Amino acid sequence: MSDQSSCPRLSDSPRSARRCPRAQALLALLPALLLCAPAGAGPVRASCPQVLRIGATRAALSGAALFYGPPERHMEQIGETAKGVWHLPVLQRLIAQEHEFLYLQCRYAGITATITVQIPRAARKCAVRGDAKPGARALCE
């Protein structure tokens, strides 16, 4: 007789699953799987692409600016910081009250094209390293 003969059908009661060896094995593994699973979905991140390709043109990230709302709607740019780091908790609370988001506008060397990245509400800070230099990095987490 195979394992399937003692396994319940979908129409059977949940109690009959106890007689199924495969169900018992899965139930025995469940606590171990839950302990090994990460507590969250991972870090919240938003970043600018390092390189922007438009046709045959390649441009390296040269910097980024933080905006209160979408830059294309001419929302207010948040001032530059001396160390290139913005701490977001207070800004996130204020902008959430207006049902908006913070945005990172990515700038690239030698071209006027930009990319705008919406920053997740759970992000706590944004940092721009190497601003105004090719090979810069811009990351919010």
N, CA, C and O atoms as CSV, one atom per row, in Angstrom:
chain,resi,resn,atom,element,x,y,z
A,1,MET,N,N,0.846,-1.180,0.000
A,1,MET,CA,C,0.000,0.000,0.000
A,1,MET,C,C,0.892,1.244,0.000
A,1,MET,O,O,1.890,1.277,0.720
A,2,SER,N,N,0.560,2.255,-0.781
A,2,SER,CA,C,1.383,3.468,-0.865
A,2,SER,C,C,0.991,4.465,0.217
A,2,SER,O,O,-0.010,4.301,0.914
A,3,ASP,N,N,1.836,5.535,0.335
A,3,ASP,CA,C,1.568,6.606,1.292
A,3,ASP,C,C,0.242,7.302,0.994
A,3,ASP,O,O,-0.410,7.820,1.900
A,4,GLN,N,N,-0.148,7.313,-0.270
A,4,GLN,CA,C,-1.342,8.047,-0.667
A,4,GLN,C,C,-2.620,7.414,-0.151
A,4,GLN,O,O,-3.633,8.099,-0.006
A,5,SER,N,N,-2.591,6.124,0.129
A,5,SER,CA,C,-3.826,5.472,0.565
A,5,SER,C,C,-4.294,5.989,1.918
A,5,SER,O,O,-5.493,5.983,2.196
A,6,SER,N,N,-3.363,6.440,2.773
A,6,SER,CA,C,-3.760,6.948,4.077
A,6,SER,C,C,-3.858,8.467,4.114
A,6,SER,O,O,-4.166,9.038,5.160
A,7,CYS,N,N,-3.599,9.136,2.977
A,7,CYS,CA,C,-3.663,10.599,2.919
A,7,CYS,C,C,-5.080,11.055,2.620
A,7,CYS,O,O,-5.780,10.430,1.822
A,8,PRO,N,N,-5.505,12.138,3.253
A,8,PRO,CA,C,-6.874,12.617,3.053
A,8,PRO,C,C,-7.052,13.264,1.686
A,8,PRO,O,O,-6.089,13.698,1.054
A,9,ARG,N,N,-8.283,13.317,1.253
A,9,ARG,CA,C,-8.637,14.085,0.064
A,9,ARG,C,C,-8.990,15.490,0.533
A,9,ARG,O,O,-9.127,15.739,1.730
A,10,LEU,N,N,-9.136,16.394,-0.406
A,10,LEU,CA,C,-9.485,17.779,-0.050
A,10,LEU,C,C,-10.815,17.851,0.693
A,10,LEU,O,O,-11.021,18.745,1.513
A,11,SER,N,N,-11.709,16.921,0.410
A,11,SER,CA,C,-13.026,16.954,1.044
A,11,SER,C,C,-13.013,16.374,2.452
A,11,SER,O,O,-13.989,16.536,3.185
A,12,ASP,N,N,-11.933,15.701,2.852
A,12,ASP,CA,C,-11.856,15.104,4.185
A,12,ASP,C,C,-11.601,16.163,5.250
A,12,ASP,O,O,-11.248,17.301,4.940
A,13,SER,N,N,-11.781,15.781,6.485
A,13,SER,CA,C,-11.585,16.720,7.591
A,13,SER,C,C,-10.094,16.940,7.858
A,13,SER,O,O,-9.283,16.080,7.515
A,14,PRO,N,N,-9.711,18.082,8.468
A,14,PRO,CA,C,-8.311,18.361,8.782
A,14,PRO,C,C,-7.703,17.314,9.717
A,14,PRO,O,O,-6.498,17.067,9.656
A,15,ARG,N,N,-8.509,16.697,10.577
A,15,ARG,CA,C,-7.998,15.683,11.506
A,15,ARG,C,C,-7.429,14.472,10.770
A,15,ARG,O,O,-6.496,13.827,11.248
A,16,SER,N,N,-7.998,14.172,9.604
A,16,SER,CA,C,-7.519,12.998,8.871
A,16,SER,C,C,-6.120,13.219,8.304
A,16,SER,O,O,-5.462,12.256,7.909
A,17,ALA,N,N,-5.652,14.468,8.257
A,17,ALA,CA,C,-4.287,14.746,7.785
A,17,ALA,C,C,-3.252,14.131,8.704
A,17,ALA,O,O,-2.128,13.868,8.275
A,18,ARG,N,N,-3.606,13.896,9.961
A,18,ARG,CA,C,-2.661,13.286,10.907
A,18,ARG,C,C,-2.259,11.876,10.480
A,18,ARG,O,O,-1.194,11.394,10.864
A,19,ARG,N,N,-3.088,11.225,9.701
A,19,ARG,CA,C,-2.785,9.859,9.259
A,19,ARG,C,C,-1.884,9.842,8.029
A,19,ARG,O,O,-1.417,8.771,7.643
A,20,CYS,N,N,-1.627,10.958,7.415
A,20,CYS,CA,C,-0.839,11.028,6.184
A,20,CYS,C,C,0.635,11.230,6.527
A,20,CYS,O,O,0.975,12.251,7.125
A,21,PRO,N,N,1.513,10.311,6.176
A,21,PRO,CA,C,2.940,10.451,6.494
A,21,PRO,C,C,3.567,11.714,5.898
A,21,PRO,O,O,4.401,12.348,6.544
A,22,ARG,N,N,3.179,12.084,4.679
A,22,ARG,CA,C,3.753,13.303,4.076
A,22,ARG,C,C,3.317,14.544,4.842
A,22,ARG,O,O,4.129,15.441,5.067
A,23,ALA,N,N,2.068,14.612,5.242
A,23,ALA,CA,C,1.572,15.754,6.014
A,23,ALA,C,C,2.268,15.822,7.367
A,23,ALA,O,O,2.602,16.909,7.838
A,24,GLN,N,N,2.492,14.664,7.998
A,24,GLN,CA,C,3.191,14.641,9.283
A,24,GLN,C,C,4.621,15.148,9.139
A,24,GLN,O,O,5.111,15.879,10.000
A,25,ALA,N,N,5.297,14.763,8.049
A,25,ALA,CA,C,6.672,15.214,7.819
A,25,ALA,C,C,6.721,16.726,7.615
A,25,ALA,O,O,7.604,17.400,8.145
A,26,LEU,N,N,5.775,17.255,6.851
A,26,LEU,CA,C,5.740,18.699,6.627
A,26,LEU,C,C,5.428,19.456,7.919
A,26,LEU,O,O,6.031,20.492,8.194
A,27,LEU,N,N,4.502,18.948,8.696
A,27,LEU,CA,C,4.164,19.590,9.962
A,27,LEU,C,C,5.343,19.552,10.930
A,27,LEU,O,O,5.539,20.491,11.701
A,28,ALA,N,N,6.130,18.478,10.898
A,28,ALA,CA,C,7.300,18.380,11.767
A,28,ALA,C,C,8.373,19.393,11.372
A,28,ALA,O,O,9.103,19.891,12.229
A,29,LEU,N,N,8.468,19.696,10.085
A,29,LEU,CA,C,9.465,20.661,9.609
A,29,LEU,C,C,9.038,22.105,9.796
A,29,LEU,O,O,9.888,22.995,9.797
A,30,LEU,N,N,7.767,22.362,9.952
A,30,LEU,CA,C,7.253,23.722,10.014
A,30,LEU,C,C,7.941,24.597,11.059
A,30,LEU,O,O,8.331,25.714,10.718
A,31,PRO,N,N,8.117,24.156,12.324
A,31,PRO,CA,C,8.801,25.030,13.293
A,31,PRO,C,C,10.219,25.388,12.864
A,31,PRO,O,O,10.648,26.524,13.065
A,32,ALA,N,N,10.948,24.453,12.284
A,32,ALA,CA,C,12.310,24.735,11.835
A,32,ALA,C,C,12.310,25.747,10.694
A,32,ALA,O,O,13.161,26.636,10.652
A,33,LEU,N,N,11.371,25.617,9.779
A,33,LEU,CA,C,11.279,26.563,8.669
A,33,LEU,C,C,10.957,27.965,9.166
A,33,LEU,O,O,11.504,28.947,8.662
A,34,LEU,N,N,10.078,28.061,10.144
A,34,LEU,CA,C,9.718,29.375,10.690
A,34,LEU,C,C,10.893,30.012,11.414
A,34,LEU,O,O,11.071,31.228,11.340
A,35,LEU,N,N,11.694,29.222,12.109
A,35,LEU,CA,C,12.860,29.765,12.812
A,35,LEU,C,C,13.927,30.252,11.849
A,35,LEU,O,O,14.633,31.217,12.140
A,36,CYS,N,N,14.053,29.596,10.709
A,36,CYS,CA,C,15.077,29.968,9.731
A,36,CYS,C,C,14.640,31.115,8.834
A,36,CYS,O,O,15.480,31.748,8.195
A,37,ALA,N,N,13.366,31.391,8.773
A,37,ALA,CA,C,12.859,32.444,7.887
A,37,ALA,C,C,13.269,33.803,8.421
A,37,ALA,O,O,13.264,34.013,9.634
A,38,PRO,N,N,13.630,34.744,7.532
A,38,PRO,CA,C,13.970,36.084,7.989
A,38,PRO,C,C,12.758,36.777,8.595
A,38,PRO,O,O,11.617,36.494,8.233
A,39,ALA,N,N,13.026,37.689,9.526
A,39,ALA,CA,C,11.938,38.394,10.210
A,39,ALA,C,C,11.169,39.301,9.273
A,39,ALA,O,O,9.958,39.459,9.427
A,40,GLY,N,N,11.837,39.893,8.315
A,40,GLY,CA,C,11.171,40.785,7.376
A,40,GLY,C,C,11.500,40.374,5.962
A,40,GLY,O,O,12.129,39.341,5.734
A,41,ALA,N,N,11.076,41.178,5.020
A,41,ALA,CA,C,11.326,40.876,3.622
A,41,ALA,C,C,12.716,41.325,3.200
A,41,ALA,O,O,13.060,41.207,2.024
A,42,GLY,N,N,13.519,41.832,4.114
A,42,GLY,CA,C,14.842,42.329,3.785
A,42,GLY,C,C,14.862,43.836,3.896
A,42,GLY,O,O,13.839,44.465,4.164
A,43,PRO,N,N,16.039,44.415,3.688
A,43,PRO,CA,C,16.147,45.864,3.829
A,43,PRO,C,C,15.355,46.595,2.745
A,43,PRO,O,O,15.233,46.127,1.614
A,44,VAL,N,N,14.835,47.728,3.118
A,44,VAL,CA,C,14.102,48.573,2.182
A,44,VAL,C,C,15.143,49.425,1.470
A,44,VAL,O,O,15.906,50.144,2.114
A,45,ARG,N,N,15.177,49.348,0.161
A,45,ARG,CA,C,16.186,50.098,-0.581
A,45,ARG,C,C,15.612,50.725,-1.836
A,45,ARG,O,O,14.702,50.192,-2.472
A,46,ALA,N,N,16.171,51.860,-2.166
A,46,ALA,CA,C,15.922,52.510,-3.449
A,46,ALA,C,C,17.256,53.119,-3.837
A,46,ALA,O,O,17.912,53.754,-3.011
A,47,SER,N,N,17.662,52.936,-5.075
A,47,SER,CA,C,18.949,53.479,-5.480
A,47,SER,C,C,18.918,53.921,-6.930
A,47,SER,O,O,18.060,53.509,-7.711
A,48,CYS,N,N,19.872,54.766,-7.266
A,48,CYS,CA,C,20.027,55.216,-8.643
A,48,CYS,C,C,20.851,54.191,-9.408
A,48,CYS,O,O,21.822,53.661,-8.867
A,49,PRO,N,N,20.488,53.898,-10.651
A,49,PRO,CA,C,21.340,53.038,-11.465
A,49,PRO,C,C,22.711,53.687,-11.637
A,49,PRO,O,O,22.808,54.898,-11.831
A,50,GLN,N,N,23.768,52.883,-11.565
A,50,GLN,CA,C,25.137,53.408,-11.690
A,50,GLN,C,C,25.404,53.972,-13.074
A,50,GLN,O,O,26.149,54.941,-13.220
A,51,VAL,N,N,24.796,53.367,-14.096
A,51,VAL,CA,C,25.016,53.786,-15.483
A,51,VAL,C,C,23.670,53.915,-16.169
A,51,VAL,O,O,22.790,53.070,-16.007
A,52,LEU,N,N,23.522,54.987,-16.939
A,52,LEU,CA,C,22.319,55.195,-17.739
A,52,LEU,C,C,22.704,55.005,-19.201
A,52,LEU,O,O,23.642,55.633,-19.692
A,53,ARG,N,N,21.973,54.134,-19.891
A,53,ARG,CA,C,22.225,53.887,-21.314
A,53,ARG,C,C,21.054,54.432,-22.118
A,53,ARG,O,O,19.903,54.051,-21.904
A,54,ILE,N,N,21.362,55.317,-23.035
A,54,ILE,CA,C,20.359,55.847,-23.963
A,54,ILE,C,C,20.923,55.642,-25.357
A,54,ILE,O,O,21.825,56.359,-25.788
A,55,GLY,N,N,20.383,54.657,-26.053
A,55,GLY,CA,C,20.929,54.299,-27.363
A,55,GLY,C,C,22.362,53.821,-27.181
A,55,GLY,O,O,22.632,52.923,-26.383
A,56,ALA,N,N,23.280,54.430,-27.929
A,56,ALA,CA,C,24.696,54.065,-27.828
A,56,ALA,C,C,25.414,54.856,-26.739
A,56,ALA,O,O,26.585,54.598,-26.457
A,57,THR,N,N,24.724,55.815,-26.126
A,57,THR,CA,C,25.341,56.657,-25.101
A,57,THR,C,C,25.268,56.000,-23.736
A,57,THR,O,O,24.219,55.514,-23.313
A,58,ARG,N,N,26.407,55.995,-23.057
A,58,ARG,CA,C,26.475,55.504,-21.677
A,58,ARG,C,C,26.923,56.662,-20.805
A,58,ARG,O,O,27.904,57.336,-21.121
A,59,ALA,N,N,26.216,56.900,-19.712
A,59,ALA,CA,C,26.573,57.982,-18.807
A,59,ALA,C,C,26.624,57.450,-17.383
A,59,ALA,O,O,25.740,56.708,-16.956
A,60,ALA,N,N,27.665,57.833,-16.652
A,60,ALA,CA,C,27.824,57.393,-15.266
A,60,ALA,C,C,27.065,58.323,-14.329
A,60,ALA,O,O,26.944,59.521,-14.581
A,61,LEU,N,N,26.562,57.752,-13.253
A,61,LEU,CA,C,25.881,58.541,-12.224
A,61,LEU,C,C,26.841,59.593,-11.685
A,61,LEU,O,O,27.974,59.277,-11.323
A,62,SER,N,N,26.390,60.838,-11.632
A,62,SER,CA,C,27.249,61.906,-11.129
A,62,SER,C,C,26.708,62.542,-9.857
A,62,SER,O,O,27.414,63.320,-9.215
A,63,GLY,N,N,25.476,62.229,-9.479
A,63,GLY,CA,C,24.914,62.794,-8.256
A,63,GLY,C,C,23.424,62.571,-8.192
A,63,GLY,O,O,22.829,61.992,-9.101
A,64,ALA,N,N,22.823,63.035,-7.112
A,64,ALA,CA,C,21.386,62.874,-6.925
A,64,ALA,C,C,20.863,63.990,-6.028
A,64,ALA,O,O,21.606,64.578,-5.242
A,65,ALA,N,N,19.574,64.267,-6.163
A,65,ALA,CA,C,18.917,65.276,-5.334
A,65,ALA,C,C,17.655,64.649,-4.739
A,65,ALA,O,O,17.011,63.806,-5.363
A,66,LEU,N,N,17.320,65.072,-3.535
A,66,LEU,CA,C,16.140,64.575,-2.837
A,66,LEU,C,C,15.008,65.580,-3.002
A,66,LEU,O,O,15.194,66.777,-2.784
A,67,PHE,N,N,13.828,65.085,-3.389
A,67,PHE,CA,C,12.677,65.954,-3.621
A,67,PHE,C,C,11.507,65.563,-2.748
A,67,PHE,O,O,11.283,64.387,-2.462
A,68,TYR,N,N,10.769,66.570,-2.332
A,68,TYR,CA,C,9.532,66.437,-1.566
A,68,TYR,C,C,8.419,66.355,-2.590
A,68,TYR,O,O,7.885,67.385,-2.999
A,69,GLY,N,N,8.060,65.165,-3.011
A,69,GLY,CA,C,7.102,64.981,-4.092
A,69,GLY,C,C,7.836,64.821,-5.413
A,69,GLY,O,O,9.055,64.985,-5.461
A,70,PRO,N,N,7.123,64.506,-6.481
A,70,PRO,CA,C,7.755,64.259,-7.772
A,70,PRO,C,C,8.410,65.520,-8.349
A,70,PRO,O,O,7.774,66.573,-8.401
A,71,PRO,N,N,9.662,65.426,-8.779
A,71,PRO,CA,C,10.348,66.600,-9.339
A,71,PRO,C,C,9.645,67.167,-10.566
A,71,PRO,O,O,9.672,68.377,-10.790
A,72,GLU,N,N,9.005,66.292,-11.377
A,72,GLU,CA,C,8.336,66.791,-12.588
A,72,GLU,C,C,7.141,67.672,-12.268
A,72,GLU,O,O,6.682,68.415,-13.135
A,73,ARG,N,N,6.629,67.609,-11.054
A,73,ARG,CA,C,5.549,68.507,-10.632
A,73,ARG,C,C,6.116,69.741,-9.929
A,73,ARG,O,O,5.381,70.503,-9.299
A,74,HIS,N,N,7.412,69.923,-10.043
A,74,HIS,CA,C,8.109,71.075,-9.461
A,74,HIS,C,C,7.909,71.185,-7.959
A,74,HIS,O,O,7.759,72.275,-7.407
A,75,MET,N,N,7.910,70.025,-7.313
A,75,MET,CA,C,7.824,70.024,-5.857
A,75,MET,C,C,9.171,70.516,-5.313
A,75,MET,O,O,10.146,70.619,-6.057
A,76,GLU,N,N,9.215,70.807,-4.060
A,76,GLU,CA,C,10.391,71.409,-3.435
A,76,GLU,C,C,11.565,70.436,-3.325
A,76,GLU,O,O,11.416,69.294,-2.890
A,77,GLN,N,N,12.740,70.931,-3.735
A,77,GLN,CA,C,13.950,70.131,-3.553
A,77,GLN,C,C,14.430,70.327,-2.120
A,77,GLN,O,O,14.455,71.446,-1.608
A,78,ILE,N,N,14.806,69.233,-1.488
A,78,ILE,CA,C,15.299,69.303,-0.122
A,78,ILE,C,C,16.780,69.630,-0.178
A,78,ILE,O,O,17.536,68.997,-0.915
A,79,GLY,N,N,17.188,70.614,0.598
A,79,GLY,CA,C,18.552,71.126,0.546
A,79,GLY,C,C,19.634,70.069,0.647
A,79,GLY,O,O,19.457,69.023,1.271
A,80,GLU,N,N,20.753,70.368,0.019
A,80,GLU,CA,C,21.911,69.484,0.072
A,80,GLU,C,C,22.444,69.437,1.499
A,80,GLU,O,O,22.271,70.382,2.269
A,81,THR,N,N,23.085,68.340,1.840
A,81,THR,CA,C,23.690,68.228,3.160
A,81,THR,C,C,25.205,68.214,3.014
A,81,THR,O,O,25.730,67.810,1.976
A,82,ALA,N,N,25.899,68.652,4.045
A,82,ALA,CA,C,27.362,68.728,3.996
A,82,ALA,C,C,27.990,67.355,3.780
A,82,ALA,O,O,28.977,67.234,3.055
A,83,LYS,N,N,27.433,66.329,4.396
A,83,LYS,CA,C,28.003,64.992,4.287
A,83,LYS,C,C,27.303,64.125,3.244
A,83,LYS,O,O,27.668,62.962,3.069
A,84,GLY,N,N,26.310,64.668,2.554
A,84,GLY,CA,C,25.607,63.904,1.538
A,84,GLY,C,C,24.650,62.873,2.092
A,84,GLY,O,O,24.330,61.898,1.412
A,85,VAL,N,N,24.180,63.070,3.330
A,85,VAL,CA,C,23.253,62.122,3.956
A,85,VAL,C,C,22.013,62.878,4.421
A,85,VAL,O,O,22.110,63.913,5.082
A,86,TRP,N,N,20.854,62.346,4.068
A,86,TRP,CA,C,19.594,62.901,4.545
A,86,TRP,C,C,18.975,61.886,5.503
A,86,TRP,O,O,18.855,60.710,5.161
A,87,HIS,N,N,18.585,62.325,6.685
A,87,HIS,CA,C,17.876,61.472,7.638
A,87,HIS,C,C,16.389,61.709,7.415
A,87,HIS,O,O,15.923,62.847,7.477
A,88,LEU,N,N,15.650,60.645,7.156
A,88,LEU,CA,C,14.296,60.762,6.619
A,88,LEU,C,C,13.118,60.627,7.568
A,88,LEU,O,O,12.024,61.027,7.171
A,89,PRO,N,N,13.232,60.105,8.777
A,89,PRO,CA,C,12.019,59.836,9.562
A,89,PRO,C,C,11.048,61.012,9.684
A,89,PRO,O,O,9.845,60.827,9.497
A,90,VAL,N,N,11.533,62.205,9.990
A,90,VAL,CA,C,10.637,63.360,10.142
A,90,VAL,C,C,10.030,63.726,8.788
A,90,VAL,O,O,8.832,63.991,8.694
A,91,LEU,N,N,10.856,63.740,7.739
A,91,LEU,CA,C,10.352,64.051,6.399
A,91,LEU,C,C,9.304,63.036,5.948
A,91,LEU,O,O,8.290,63.400,5.351
A,92,GLN,N,N,9.559,61.757,6.239
A,92,GLN,CA,C,8.611,60.718,5.839
A,92,GLN,C,C,7.256,60.917,6.523
A,92,GLN,O,O,6.213,60.739,5.894
A,93,ARG,N,N,7.267,61.282,7.796
A,93,ARG,CA,C,5.998,61.513,8.504
A,93,ARG,C,C,5.250,62.706,7.908
A,93,ARG,O,O,4.037,62.645,7.706
A,94,LEU,N,N,5.975,63.788,7.628
A,94,LEU,CA,C,5.329,64.987,7.084
A,94,LEU,C,C,4.725,64.722,5.706
A,94,LEU,O,O,3.583,65.095,5.435
A,95,ILE,N,N,5.489,64.089,4.858
A,95,ILE,CA,C,5.010,63.872,3.490
A,95,ILE,C,C,3.911,62.817,3.437
A,95,ILE,O,O,3.060,62.871,2.549
A,96,ALA,N,N,3.906,61.866,4.356
A,96,ALA,CA,C,2.841,60.852,4.410
A,96,ALA,C,C,1.503,61.509,4.743
A,96,ALA,O,O,0.457,61.068,4.267
A,97,GLN,N,N,1.537,62.564,5.563
A,97,GLN,CA,C,0.306,63.280,5.899
A,97,GLN,C,C,-0.311,63.932,4.670
A,97,GLN,O,O,-1.524,64.132,4.614
A,98,GLU,N,N,0.520,64.264,3.687
A,98,GLU,CA,C,0.034,64.876,2.448
A,98,GLU,C,C,-0.194,63.827,1.355
A,98,GLU,O,O,-0.476,64.175,0.208
A,99,HIS,N,N,-0.072,62.548,1.710
A,99,HIS,CA,C,-0.271,61.439,0.769
A,99,HIS,C,C,0.684,61.532,-0.420
A,99,HIS,O,O,0.305,61.236,-1.553
A,100,GLU,N,N,1.900,61.938,-0.158
A,100,GLU,CA,C,2.950,62.038,-1.167
A,100,GLU,C,C,4.102,61.133,-0.769
A,100,GLU,O,O,4.035,60.443,0.248
A,101,PHE,N,N,5.163,61.136,-1.573
A,101,PHE,CA,C,6.370,60.379,-1.293
A,101,PHE,C,C,7.581,61.272,-1.495
A,101,PHE,O,O,7.493,62.329,-2.120
A,102,LEU,N,N,8.708,60.834,-0.959
A,102,LEU,CA,C,9.987,61.461,-1.261
A,102,LEU,C,C,10.525,60.799,-2.526
A,102,LEU,O,O,10.246,59.630,-2.795
A,103,TYR,N,N,11.303,61.562,-3.301
A,103,TYR,CA,C,11.864,61.053,-4.545
A,103,TYR,C,C,13.342,61.403,-4.625
A,103,TYR,O,O,13.779,62.445,-4.136
A,104,LEU,N,N,14.094,60.522,-5.242
A,104,LEU,CA,C,15.505,60.732,-5.509
A,104,LEU,C,C,15.635,60.954,-7.008
A,104,LEU,O,O,15.253,60.092,-7.799
A,105,GLN,N,N,16.172,62.104,-7.403
A,105,GLN,CA,C,16.379,62.368,-8.823
A,105,GLN,C,C,17.846,62.118,-9.129
A,105,GLN,O,O,18.727,62.778,-8.579
A,106,CYS,N,N,18.100,61.163,-10.008
A,106,CYS,CA,C,19.450,60.732,-10.340
A,106,CYS,C,C,19.963,61.528,-11.539
A,106,CYS,O,O,19.295,61.619,-12.569
A,107,ARG,N,N,21.168,62.108,-11.390
A,107,ARG,CA,C,21.780,62.898,-12.470
A,107,ARG,C,C,22.979,62.133,-13.028
A,107,ARG,O,O,23.666,61.408,-12.309
A,108,TYR,N,N,23.215,62.317,-14.340
A,108,TYR,CA,C,24.264,61.569,-15.019
A,108,TYR,C,C,25.218,62.505,-15.745
A,108,TYR,O,O,24.807,63.540,-16.268
A,109,ALA,N,N,26.494,62.133,-15.772
A,109,ALA,CA,C,27.556,62.954,-16.362
A,109,ALA,C,C,27.395,63.059,-17.873
A,109,ALA,O,O,27.211,62.055,-18.562
A,110,GLY,N,N,27.468,64.285,-18.375
A,110,GLY,CA,C,27.488,64.517,-19.810
A,110,GLY,C,C,26.150,64.497,-20.521
A,110,GLY,O,O,26.105,64.703,-21.733
A,111,ILE,N,N,25.058,64.256,-19.808
A,111,ILE,CA,C,23.739,64.257,-20.436
A,111,ILE,C,C,22.760,65.005,-19.534
A,111,ILE,O,O,23.017,65.193,-18.345
A,112,THR,N,N,21.643,65.426,-20.106
A,112,THR,CA,C,20.635,66.138,-19.316
A,112,THR,C,C,19.551,65.212,-18.791
A,112,THR,O,O,18.769,65.606,-17.925
A,113,ALA,N,N,19.491,63.984,-19.302
A,113,ALA,CA,C,18.463,63.028,-18.864
A,113,ALA,C,C,18.669,62.673,-17.394
A,113,ALA,O,O,19.799,62.581,-16.914
A,114,THR,N,N,17.564,62.476,-16.695
A,114,THR,CA,C,17.602,62.070,-15.287
A,114,THR,C,C,16.655,60.894,-15.094
A,114,THR,O,O,15.809,60.613,-15.943
A,115,ILE,N,N,16.811,60.222,-13.981
A,115,ILE,CA,C,15.889,59.158,-13.583
A,115,ILE,C,C,15.359,59.535,-12.212
A,115,ILE,O,O,16.117,59.982,-11.352
A,116,THR,N,N,14.072,59.359,-12.005
A,116,THR,CA,C,13.457,59.654,-10.712
A,116,THR,C,C,13.039,58.351,-10.048
A,116,THR,O,O,12.359,57.525,-10.656
A,117,VAL,N,N,13.451,58.174,-8.794
A,117,VAL,CA,C,13.169,56.962,-8.035
A,117,VAL,C,C,12.322,57.327,-6.821
A,117,VAL,O,O,12.705,58.192,-6.034
A,118,GLN,N,N,11.176,56.673,-6.667
A,118,GLN,CA,C,10.333,56.890,-5.483
A,118,GLN,C,C,10.966,56.176,-4.295
A,118,GLN,O,O,11.364,55.016,-4.404
A,119,ILE,N,N,11.060,56.863,-3.171
A,119,ILE,CA,C,11.675,56.299,-1.972
A,119,ILE,C,C,10.591,55.639,-1.121
A,119,ILE,O,O,9.586,56.276,-0.806
A,120,PRO,N,N,10.777,54.381,-0.747
A,120,PRO,CA,C,9.781,53.697,0.091
A,120,PRO,C,C,9.592,54.410,1.432
A,120,PRO,O,O,10.532,54.994,1.970
A,121,ARG,N,N,8.379,54.355,1.960
A,121,ARG,CA,C,8.078,55.020,3.240
A,121,ARG,C,C,8.935,54.497,4.389
A,121,ARG,O,O,9.218,55.238,5.331
A,122,ALA,N,N,9.342,53.260,4.327
A,122,ALA,CA,C,10.126,52.677,5.418
A,122,ALA,C,C,11.600,53.081,5.386
A,122,ALA,O,O,12.333,52.784,6.329
A,123,ALA,N,N,12.047,53.750,4.327
A,123,ALA,CA,C,13.455,54.170,4.249
A,123,ALA,C,C,13.753,55.183,5.338
A,123,ALA,O,O,12.948,56.079,5.593
A,124,ARG,N,N,14.898,55.048,5.979
A,124,ARG,CA,C,15.265,55.912,7.108
A,124,ARG,C,C,16.318,56.950,6.742
A,124,ARG,O,O,16.419,57.984,7.402
A,125,LYS,N,N,17.115,56.684,5.684
A,125,LYS,CA,C,18.102,57.680,5.272
A,125,LYS,C,C,18.477,57.479,3.813
A,125,LYS,O,O,18.329,56.391,3.258
A,126,CYS,N,N,18.962,58.547,3.210
A,126,CYS,CA,C,19.494,58.509,1.853
A,126,CYS,C,C,20.901,59.064,1.900
A,126,CYS,O,O,21.185,59.992,2.657
A,127,ALA,N,N,21.772,58.502,1.103
A,127,ALA,CA,C,23.150,58.974,1.063
A,127,ALA,C,C,23.627,59.047,-0.380
A,127,ALA,O,O,23.326,58.177,-1.196
A,128,VAL,N,N,24.373,60.101,-0.675
A,128,VAL,CA,C,25.003,60.265,-1.982
A,128,VAL,C,C,26.500,60.340,-1.730
A,128,VAL,O,O,26.976,61.201,-0.990
A,129,ARG,N,N,27.226,59.442,-2.346
A,129,ARG,CA,C,28.684,59.394,-2.188
A,129,ARG,C,C,29.336,59.715,-3.519
A,129,ARG,O,O,28.895,59.232,-4.562
A,130,GLY,N,N,30.377,60.523,-3.489
A,130,GLY,CA,C,31.087,60.869,-4.715
A,130,GLY,C,C,30.305,61.807,-5.602
A,130,GLY,O,O,30.447,61.757,-6.824
A,131,ASP,N,N,29.466,62.677,-5.011
A,131,ASP,CA,C,28.644,63.610,-5.774
A,131,ASP,C,C,29.528,64.437,-6.710
A,131,ASP,O,O,30.628,64.851,-6.343
A,132,ALA,N,N,29.030,64.667,-7.916
A,132,ALA,CA,C,29.693,65.441,-8.966
A,132,ALA,C,C,30.902,64.715,-9.544
A,132,ALA,O,O,31.723,65.339,-10.217
A,133,LYS,N,N,31.031,63.428,-9.302
A,133,LYS,CA,C,32.113,62.634,-9.890
A,133,LYS,C,C,31.483,61.439,-10.585
A,133,LYS,O,O,30.529,60.853,-10.073
A,134,PRO,N,N,32.014,61.071,-11.757
A,134,PRO,CA,C,31.525,59.828,-12.365
A,134,PRO,C,C,31.783,58.670,-11.406
A,134,PRO,O,O,32.827,58.613,-10.756
A,135,GLY,N,N,30.829,57.752,-11.326
A,135,GLY,CA,C,30.978,56.630,-10.415
A,135,GLY,C,C,30.381,56.901,-9.037
A,135,GLY,O,O,30.641,56.158,-8.092
A,136,ALA,N,N,29.587,57.955,-8.920
A,136,ALA,CA,C,28.936,58.274,-7.655
A,136,ALA,C,C,27.944,57.175,-7.309
A,136,ALA,O,O,27.557,56.387,-8.173
A,137,ARG,N,N,27.534,57.122,-6.050
A,137,ARG,CA,C,26.516,56.181,-5.580
A,137,ARG,C,C,25.448,56.950,-4.834
A,137,ARG,O,O,25.743,57.870,-4.070
A,138,ALA,N,N,24.186,56.560,-5.065
A,138,ALA,CA,C,23.061,57.171,-4.361
A,138,ALA,C,C,22.137,56.043,-3.918
A,138,ALA,O,O,21.637,55.273,-4.739
A,139,LEU,N,N,21.919,55.956,-2.600
A,139,LEU,CA,C,21.162,54.852,-2.027
A,139,LEU,C,C,20.315,55.343,-0.876
A,139,LEU,O,O,20.769,56.134,-0.049
A,140,CYS,N,N,19.077,54.867,-0.827
A,140,CYS,CA,C,18.189,55.125,0.314
A,140,CYS,C,C,17.848,53.792,0.938
A,140,CYS,O,O,17.540,52.829,0.236
A,141,GLU,N,N,17.903,53.735,2.252
A,141,GLU,CA,C,17.525,52.498,2.963
A,141,GLU,C,C,16.959,52.826,4.320
A,141,GLU,O,O,16.584,51.922,5.067
